[in-house]
Amino acid sequence: MTTQKIQIARLDQIQAVVRVASASPLGVSAVDFNGRKADAASILGMMSLDYKHPVELRSKDEEALSRICASLGQGRAAD
């Protein structure tokens, strides 16, 4: 399992995460600062998270996490 922290500030960023996560055959989940978990391919699930702090993405699909970071203009940090 690979993890990546991302910062989300706008609705279009949530939409970008959902778009890339939806294309991942291995799935991507998102966990907020409070421990609430959502399927990153679900717009409703992603809208339920708290974005005051960075959100952690989790997946076995490292390529999907890299594509999400690229779509947000955020660098992929080493695990």
Buried (B, 14 or more C-beta within 10 A) or exposed (E): EBEBEBEBEEEEBBEBBBBBBBEBEEBBBBBBEEEEBBBBBBBEBBEEBEBEEBBBBBBEBEEBBBBBBEBBEBEBEEE
